[in-house]
Amino acid sequence: MKYSALVLFALALPSCEPPKRASAETTEAAETTLLKPVQERPDLKQSVVRINSTLQTWNPGQPWEKNPPSQRRALAPIVGKNLVLTTGELVADATYLELESTDGTRMLPAKVIAVDFEANLALLGPEEDAKGAKFFEGTKPLELADPPKIGDTLDILQVEQNGVPLLTAGSLQSVDVITNFLEGQFFLTFEVKASMQSAASSFSLPVLHHGLLAGLLASYDAKDQLSDVTSTDLLVRFLQAAKTTPYAGFPSLGISTARTEDPSFRKWLKLTDDLGGLYVSTVLKGSAAETAGVRKGDVLLAIGDHSIDRRGYYNHPTYGSLFWSHIVRGEKNAGDVVNLSLLRDGQALKLDVTLTRSDETKKLVPGYTFNQAPNYLVKGGLIFQELTKPLLEAYGEEWKSRAPLNLMDAFQNPENFEDKADRIVFLSGVIPTPATIGYERLRNLIVKKVNGQEIRDMKSLTEAFKKGSDGLHSIEFDEENLTVQLDELATSAVDKQLLQRGLPKLSRVR
């Protein structure tokens, strides 16, 4: 199992695609270790701080309230004047962030300066500069290492509760483009073989190379003793991008691809044996690729000078064979121009693409909604929400097979819905009230029209309900041409009662 958190007394970090390594929740796993006091570098504890994070997610079934809070604790490197680097996962849905000295004598409220949930990185600083200067007095920022090579020894840094720094030596076994936080977000990652054991409670840890910062431990597999470490290359690019306000983030091309290994498929695509290439199966609406003229059915042969093989890999000068997305997401910035070599209907084609950052909030079904309160509307007991991936994931580990088929269709095939909606608005549940008699079992139905008005998002839904006809609201759903009628007088009376009984708000619309 893969873990993405380190817990006290037991360390446990919780088509054509590269392999995925998923994180999991904490469990007990400890073995003998190579941990030893860092006698040769007694200043290391002056280069790290602990981060205490209080998290609170929104309740998917009752979007007007939050779930109970939880806490996380991490060890993080100081990377500049009053600046601390950590994972994006640690600050996701955080309601309070606090820095703590390694000896536990000093505390400091912190704020997020820049965060990239896709790359799983965040930069923190003090809420108040004056207090920050005092807190960081005497500390020594860690310098960034040169990118290590496969076979090099990396040291995972821990600090015991008594303030003693400890290093666990591990071997860099491989480098790959994988995902370890958000599904579908692939970035350059080191795989380090190291036998870890408890030293102190920590959600992530700094990883060093010759005493310099080489990465952040993102997850740990206790069974195989393998750690996924965010690469040096990624840290360098993130810290450089974080200097710009607003933070621009890592760009994307905006395509999905499939391998071209099958001989019959290659013949149909008119690909000769000397060519590699990936089949472009999807071009996202509004993406850099769509703007440049890339089409579904094109074959991607090369990006710049990098030829792409039939499996989607190219030859990196340092790391060898890597998945093609690293050329864009790991080596380029938003605004950079890349040249694509394509094959379209057997004819060679070159296109210049200006890379852009994908805006998750503008997607039909956003893949993540950290630090954002969900949009919703309660009308007479009917609960309407905008579909997001976290809502689908609320169906459990097997959500891809357990979530309603119509909602999964919207998530997996957004191109079929984008012409008629900007966000998928659906009936997520029903509170039994006098206004919803007979409708109690209705749920997970996509809203098509309300009072004759097309529904494109939550804002248009609230506006449509203001236009009642003859005292009745007519709600039309995509499924089976179902229409529901709500009496305005009964609905208004119920809404007042819901507010009196503790519902804080009937709606939230951004």
C-alpha positions in Angstrom: 0.0 0.0 0.0 1.1 3.6 -0.6 0.9 6.1 2.3 0.8 9.9 2.2 1.4 10.8 5.8 4.1 10.1 8.4 2.6 9.3 11.8 4.0 9.3 15.3 5.6 6.0 16.3 5.2 4.6 12.7 6.2 6.3 9.5 3.6 5.9 6.8 3.2 8.4 4.1 0.0 8.1 3.2 -5.1 5.5 -23.8 -1.4 6.4 -22.9 -0.5 7.3 -19.4 2.6 6.8 -17.3 2.2 4.7 -14.2 0.3 6.1 -11.2 1.2 5.9 -7.5 -1.7 6.6 -5.3 -1.4 7.8 -1.7 -3.4 6.3 1.1 -4.2 7.0 4.8 -1.9 6.3 7.7 -1.2 2.8 9.1 1.4 1.3 11.3 4.6 0.2 9.5 8.1 0.4 11.0 11.3 -1.6 10.4 14.9 -1.4 11.4 16.4 1.8 10.0 19.6 3.5 9.1 18.6 6.6 11.1 21.6 8.3 12.8 22.3 11.6 14.4 23.6 14.2 12.0 26.9 15.0 13.8 28.6 16.4 10.7 25.8 18.9 10.0 24.6 20.2 13.4 23.1 23.3 11.6 20.5 21.3 9.7 17.9 21.9 12.4 18.3 25.6 11.8 17.3 25.0 8.1 13.9 23.4 8.7 10.7 24.2 10.6 7.6 22.2 11.5 4.3 23.1 9.9 1.0 22.6 11.8 -2.0 22.6 9.6 -5.7 22.5 10.5 -7.9 21.3 7.7 -11.6 21.3 7.1 -13.3 20.0 4.0 -16.9 20.7 2.9 -19.6 18.1 3.4 -20.5 16.7 0.0 -24.1 15.8 1.1 -24.7 19.0 2.9 -22.7 21.7 1.1 -23.7 24.4 3.5 -21.6 22.9 6.3 -18.0 21.6 6.8 -16.8 18.3 8.1 -15.0 18.0 11.5 -11.5 19.5 11.4 -8.4 17.4 11.2 -4.7 18.2 11.8 -1.5 17.5 9.8 2.1 18.1 10.8 5.1 18.4 8.4 8.8 19.1 8.5 9.7 21.6 5.8 12.8 23.3 4.5 13.5 27.0 4.7 14.3 28.0 1.1 14.7 31.8 1.3 14.2 34.8 3.6 11.2 33.9 5.8 10.1 31.4 3.2 9.2 27.7 3.7 8.5 25.0 1.1 6.0 22.2 1.6 3.5 20.1 -0.3 0.3 21.5 -1.8 -1.5 18.6 -0.1 -0.6 19.9 3.3 -2.3 23.3 2.7 -5.3 22.0 0.8 -8.5 23.1 2.6 -6.4 24.5 5.4 -8.2 26.9 7.8 -5.1 27.6 9.9 -1.4 27.3 9.2 1.4 27.6 11.8 5.1 27.4 11.7 7.0 25.9 14.7 10.7 25.9 15.5 12.3 22.5 15.7 12.8 22.8 19.5 9.1 23.7 19.9 9.7 27.0 21.7 8.5 29.4 18.9 5.2 29.5 17.0 4.2 31.7 14.1 0.9 32.0 12.1 1.7 31.4 8.4 0.0 32.2 5.1 0.2 30.7 1.6 2.3 32.8 -0.8 2.0 30.4 -3.8 0.4 27.0 -4.2 0.2 24.5 -7.1 -2.0 21.6 -6.2 -1.3 19.9 -9.5 2.5 19.9 -8.9 1.8 19.3 -5.1 3.9 22.2 -4.0 3.3 25.3 -1.7 5.4 28.2 -0.5 4.6 29.7 2.9 5.6 32.8 4.7 4.6 34.7 7.9 1.3 36.4 8.3 3.1 39.4 9.8 6.5 40.4 8.5 7.8 41.8 11.8 7.0 38.7 13.7 8.4 36.6 10.9 11.7 38.4 11.1 12.0 37.5 14.7 10.9 33.9 14.2 13.4 33.2 11.4 16.3 35.0 13.2 19.3 32.7 13.2 18.0 30.3 10.6 19.8 29.2 7.5 18.0 28.6 4.2 18.8 25.4 2.4 20.3 25.9 -1.1 19.0 23.8 -4.0 21.1 20.9 -5.1 22.0 20.1 -8.7 19.7 17.4 -10.1 21.0 14.0 -8.9 21.6 11.0 -11.1 20.2 7.5 -10.8 22.3 5.6 -8.3 23.1 8.6 -6.2 22.6 8.6 -2.4 19.9 10.9 -1.1 19.3 11.6 2.6 15.8 12.0 4.0 15.8 14.4 6.9 13.8 14.0 10.1 14.0 15.8 13.4 13.1 14.1 16.6 10.8 15.7 19.2 13.9 16.6 21.2 15.3 18.5 18.3 18.0 16.0 17.1 18.2 15.9 13.3 18.4 12.4 11.8 19.2 11.3 8.3 18.0 8.2 6.5 20.2 7.3 3.5 18.5 6.0 0.4 19.4 5.2 -3.2 17.8 7.0 -6.1 16.5 4.0 -8.1 14.5 5.6 -10.9 13.1 8.8 -12.3 9.7 8.9 -13.9 6.8 11.1 -14.7 4.0 10.0 -12.4 1.1 11.2 -10.2 1.1 11.0 -6.4 -1.5 13.5 -5.3 -4.0 14.5 -7.9 -5.1 11.8 -10.3 -4.2 12.7 -13.9 -1.5 15.3 -12.9 1.9 13.9 -13.9 5.2 15.4 -12.9 8.9 14.4 -12.7 9.4 12.3 -9.5 12.3 10.5 -7.9 11.9 6.9 -6.5 14.1 6.4 -3.5 14.8 3.1 -1.8 15.1 3.8 2.0 14.2 2.0 5.1 12.2 4.5 7.2 11.1 4.4 10.8 9.4 6.8 13.2 11.3 9.8 14.4 8.6 12.4 14.8 5.2 13.2 13.5 5.5 14.5 9.9 3.4 14.5 6.8 6.3 15.3 4.4 10.1 15.6 4.8 13.0 17.4 3.1 15.3 15.2 1.0 18.9 16.2 0.7 21.8 15.6 -1.7 25.3 16.4 -0.3 23.6 18.6 2.3 21.6 20.6 -0.3 17.8 20.4 -0.9 17.0 17.9 -3.6 13.3 17.3 -3.2 10.3 16.7 -0.9 9.1 13.3 0.2 5.5 13.1 -1.0 4.6 9.4 -0.2 6.1 6.3 1.3 5.5 2.6 0.6 6.3 0.9 3.9 6.1 -2.6 2.3 8.6 -2.0 -0.5 10.4 0.8 1.4 10.1 3.1 -1.6 9.6 6.8 -1.3 8.2 9.1 -4.0 10.2 12.4 -3.9 9.2 15.6 -5.8 12.2 16.2 -8.1 14.8 18.9 -7.8 13.8 20.1 -11.3 10.3 20.7 -10.1 11.4 22.6 -7.0 13.5 24.9 -9.0 10.8 25.8 -11.5 8.1 26.2 -8.8 10.3 28.6 -6.7 11.1 30.6 -9.8 7.5 30.9 -10.8 6.5 31.8 -7.2 8.4 35.0 -7.5 5.8 36.3 -10.0 2.5 37.7 -8.8 0.0 36.3 -9.5 1.5 32.8 -9.6 1.3 31.5 -13.2 1.8 27.8 -12.5 2.9 25.0 -14.8 1.4 25.1 -18.3 -0.4 22.3 -20.1 -1.0 21.5 -23.8 -4.6 20.3 -23.3 -4.7 17.0 -25.1 -5.2 13.3 -24.2 -3.3 10.7 -26.2 -3.2 7.0 -27.0 -0.3 4.7 -28.0 0.2 3.7 -31.6 1.8 0.3 -31.1 -0.9 -1.7 -32.8 0.1 -2.4 -36.5 -3.5 -2.2 -37.8 -4.0 1.1 -35.9 -0.7 2.5 -37.4 -1.7 1.5 -40.9 -5.1 3.3 -40.5 -3.2 6.4 -39.3 -0.8 6.1 -42.2 2.2 5.9 -39.9 5.4 4.4 -41.5 7.7 2.1 -39.5 10.3 4.8 -39.0 7.9 7.0 -37.1 6.8 6.9 -33.5 3.9 9.1 -32.5 0.9 9.4 -30.2 -2.8 9.5 -31.3 -4.5 12.6 -30.1 -7.7 11.2 -28.7 -9.1 14.4 -27.0 -8.4 18.2 -27.4 -9.8 20.1 -24.4 -12.0 23.0 -25.1 -10.2 26.4 -24.7 -6.8 24.7 -24.3 -3.5 25.8 -25.9 -3.7 23.0 -28.3 -7.2 23.8 -29.5 -6.3 27.5 -29.9 -3.3 26.5 -32.1 -5.4 24.2 -34.3 -4.6 20.7 -33.0 -7.4 18.3 -33.8 -8.7 15.0 -32.5 -7.2 12.3 -34.8 -3.8 14.1 -35.3 -0.7 12.1 -34.5 1.9 13.9 -32.3 5.3 13.0 -33.6 7.6 15.4 -31.8 7.7 18.5 -29.6 10.6 20.8 -30.7 13.6 18.6 -31.2 12.3 15.7 -29.1 10.9 12.8 -31.1 8.1 10.9 -29.3 8.0 7.1 -29.6 4.9 4.8 -30.0 4.5 4.6 -26.2 4.8 8.3 -25.6 8.3 8.5 -24.4 11.3 10.6 -25.5 15.0 10.7 -24.6 15.9 13.1 -21.8 19.6 14.1 -21.7 19.9 13.5 -18.0 17.2 11.0 -17.0 16.9 8.9 -20.2 13.4 7.7 -21.3 10.7 10.0 -19.9 7.0 10.5 -20.7 6.4 13.3 -23.2 4.4 15.5 -20.9 7.5 16.5 -19.0 8.6 18.6 -22.0 5.6 20.8 -21.5 4.9 20.7 -17.8 8.4 20.3 -16.5 10.5 22.4 -18.8 8.3 25.2 -20.1 6.4 28.2 -18.6 3.0 29.6 -19.4 3.5 31.9 -22.4 6.3 29.9 -24.0 5.9 28.7 -27.6 6.5 25.1 -28.6 6.6 23.6 -32.0 4.6 20.5 -32.6 5.3 18.0 -35.4 2.0 16.3 -36.4 0.7 13.9 -38.9 -2.9 14.7 -40.1 -4.4 12.3 -42.6 -1.0 11.1 -43.6 0.4 14.6 -44.2 3.1 16.2 -42.1 2.1 19.4 -40.3 3.9 21.8 -37.9 2.1 24.0 -35.5 3.4 26.6 -33.0 1.5 26.4 -29.7 1.6 29.2 -27.0 1.3 27.3 -23.8 -1.2 28.3 -21.2 -2.2 27.3 -17.6 -5.3 25.3 -17.4 -8.0 27.1 -15.3 -9.7 24.4 -13.2 -12.5 26.6 -12.3 -13.6 27.0 -15.9 -13.9 23.2 -16.6 -17.3 21.6 -17.0 -16.4 19.3 -14.1 -13.5 20.6 -12.0 -11.0 18.0 -10.9 -10.3 19.8 -7.6 -11.9 22.6 -5.5 -9.5 23.1 -2.7 -10.0 26.2 -0.5 -13.3 26.9 -2.4 -16.8 26.7 -0.8 -19.1 24.7 -3.1 -22.0 26.4 -5.0 -25.4 25.1 -4.0 -29.1 26.0 -3.9 -31.8 24.7 -1.6 -35.3 25.2 -3.0 -38.3 23.9 -1.0 -36.1 21.0 0.1 -34.6 20.2 -3.3 -30.8 20.4 -3.1 -29.0 21.5 -6.2 -25.2 21.4 -6.7 -22.5 21.8 -9.4 -20.8 18.6 -10.3 -17.1 18.3 -9.3 -14.7 15.4 -9.2 -14.6 15.5 -5.3 -18.4 15.0 -5.3 -17.9 11.8 -7.4 -15.1 10.7 -5.2 -17.4 10.8 -2.2 -18.8 7.5 -3.5 -15.7 5.8 -2.0 -12.6 4.1 -3.3 -14.6 2.4 -6.1 -16.2 5.7 -7.1 -15.6 5.2 -10.9 -17.9 2.2 -10.8 -20.3 3.3 -8.0 -21.0 6.9 -9.0 -24.2 7.5 -11.1 -23.6 6.7 -14.8 -25.0 10.0 -16.0 -22.7 12.0 -13.8 -19.7 9.9 -14.7 -20.6 10.4 -18.4 -20.4 14.2 -17.9 -17.1 13.8 -16.1 -15.5 11.5 -18.7 -17.0 13.0 -21.8 -17.3 16.8 -21.2 -17.3 17.5 -24.9 -20.8 16.1 -25.1 -22.1 18.7 -22.6 -20.0 21.8 -23.1 -22.2 23.4 -25.8 -25.2 23.5 -23.5 -23.6 24.1 -20.1 -20.6 25.8 -18.4 -21.1 23.6 -15.3 -23.2 20.5 -14.7 -26.0 21.5 -12.3 -27.7 18.4 -10.8 -30.3 17.5 -8.1 -28.1 15.9 -5.4 -30.7 15.2 -2.8 -34.1 15.9 -1.4 -35.1 17.0 2.1 -38.6 15.6 2.9 -40.9 18.7 3.2 -44.5 19.5 2.3 -43.2 21.0 -0.9 -41.3 17.8 -2.0 -44.0 15.2 -1.4 -43.6 12.5 -4.0 -40.1 13.6 -4.9 -38.2 12.2 -1.9 -36.3 9.6 -3.9 -35.2 11.8 -6.7 -31.4 12.5 -6.8 -28.5 12.7 -9.2 -30.5 14.2 -12.0 -28.9 16.7 -14.3 -31.0 19.9 -14.6 -31.8 21.0 -18.2 -34.3 23.8 -17.8 -36.1 25.7 -15.0 -39.2 27.7 -15.9 -38.2 27.4 -19.6 -34.7 28.8 -19.1 -31.6 26.8 -20.1 -29.4 26.1 -17.1 -25.7 26.6 -17.7 -24.5 27.0 -14.1 -25.7 27.7 -10.6 -26.1 31.4 -11.2 -28.5 30.8 -14.1 -30.4 28.3 -11.9 -31.0 30.9 -9.1 -32.1 33.5 -11.7 -34.5 31.0 -13.4 -36.3 30.3 -10.1 -37.0 34.1 -9.8 -39.2 33.7 -12.9 -42.0 31.6 -11.7 -45.1 31.0 -13.9 -48.6 31.1 -12.4 -47.2 30.3 -8.9 -45.5 27.1 -10.1 -41.8 26.3 -10.9 -41.2 23.9 -13.7 -37.9 21.9 -13.5 -36.9 19.8 -16.5 -34.2 17.1 -16.2 -32.1 15.4 -18.9 -33.1 12.0 -17.7 -36.2 10.5 -19.3 -37.6 14.0 -20.0 -38.7 14.2 -16.4 -40.4 17.4 -15.2 -41.0 18.4 -11.6 -43.4 21.1 -10.5 -42.9 23.1 -7.3 -45.6 25.3 -5.8 -44.0 28.7 -5.0 -46.2 29.4 -1.9 -45.3 26.0 -0.4 -41.7 26.4 -1.4 -41.3 29.8 0.2 -42.9 28.6 3.4 -40.5 25.6 3.6 -37.5 27.8 2.8 -38.3 30.1 5.8 -38.7 27.0 8.1 -35.4 25.6 6.9 -33.6 28.8 7.9 -35.4 28.9 11.2 -34.3 25.3 11.9 -30.6 26.0 11.5 -29.8 26.0 7.8 -27.3 28.9 7.6 -28.1 29.9 3.9 -30.3 28.7 1.2 -27.7 29.2 -1.5 -24.1 30.0 -2.2 -23.2 31.3 -5.7 -19.9 32.6 -6.7 
